[in-house]
Amino acid sequence: MRDLSNDHNWLSINTATVRQQADLIGIVEACARRGIRAVSPWRDQVAHVGLERAVAAVRDAGLKLSGYCRGGMLTSDAAHRQEMLDENRRAIDEAAALGSPCLVMVVGGLPQYSRPGSDPSKDIRAAQAQVTEALAEVLPHAQNAGMPLAIEPLHPMYAADRACVNTVRQALDICDRLDPQRTGVVGVAIDTYHVWWDSDVWSQIARIGKKRLLAFHVCDWLVPTKDMLLDRGMMGDGVIDIPAYRRAVEAQGFDGFVEVELLSSDWWSRPLDEVLDTVIARYRTVV
């Protein structure tokens, strides 16, 4: 396992971590000042400053991307299906323009939540089938753009509204169907917050293989968790054995950036400098 204690060369900041403190340009500049070498922007933050300006800011700061957030929301009724496909193709093109190594896919839950206006459904298995079908449809565009799609399984508390793929096993089953040669054109993003509870996770991480292990995200699970979406913990403040997950992914050959993704109303209320400095310190000591 890599020794992260002496520097932060392999730290990436998911820009949602400080989305309330600065726009994307300000986040990129603050990261560059601290020698943070990578970011993972969100599409709305890129749209706010404009794609061309975002590309220039990342390039001029000498930063890389560890991913781009996010494509997905792949479930819909028939009337919204083309909208969904077009949006995901645009996300792929944006990720390519920014030089991202992958597009993170949050796949969506039941159609009425993933695509507002869609006819309501309670059939989560139909939603899961739609995910595979939609990924198959956008995959040629991703291949042409040279953009791997990283399926991110989310904690089951998000199954209805954000992601009906909740385990690494489910994500890899989709990868096996769409890319049986295991080329890595479709793979998995592992986020400790979403998978730490899963008793099957170790055998499934061992199943991934280096080419399909496209991203690794870290933060912590607080007890109690006060909000389903906006109460993630800073690494070391919760109950996740984060080094165990890093050991597992690095055993599969993962040698990329460790991406800190912290959606937290608490940390959003603190100064930008405090958050980034704390992230660096925790990255070196508890990740």
Secondary structure, 3 states (H helix, E strand, C coil): CCCCCCCCCCEEEEHHHHCCCCCHHHHHHHHHHCCCCEEECEHHHHHHHCHHHHHHHHHHHCCEECCEEEEECCCCCHHHHHHHHHHHHHHHHHHHHHCCCCEEEECECCHHHHCCCCCCCCCHHHHHHHHHHHHHHHHHHHHHHCCCEEECCCCHHHCCCCECCCCHHHHHHHHHHHCCCCCCCEEEEEEHHHHCCCCCHHHHHHHHCHHHEEEEEECECCCCCCCCCCECECCCCCCCCHHHHHHHHHHCCCCCCEEECCCEHHHHCCCHHHHHHHHHHHHHHHC
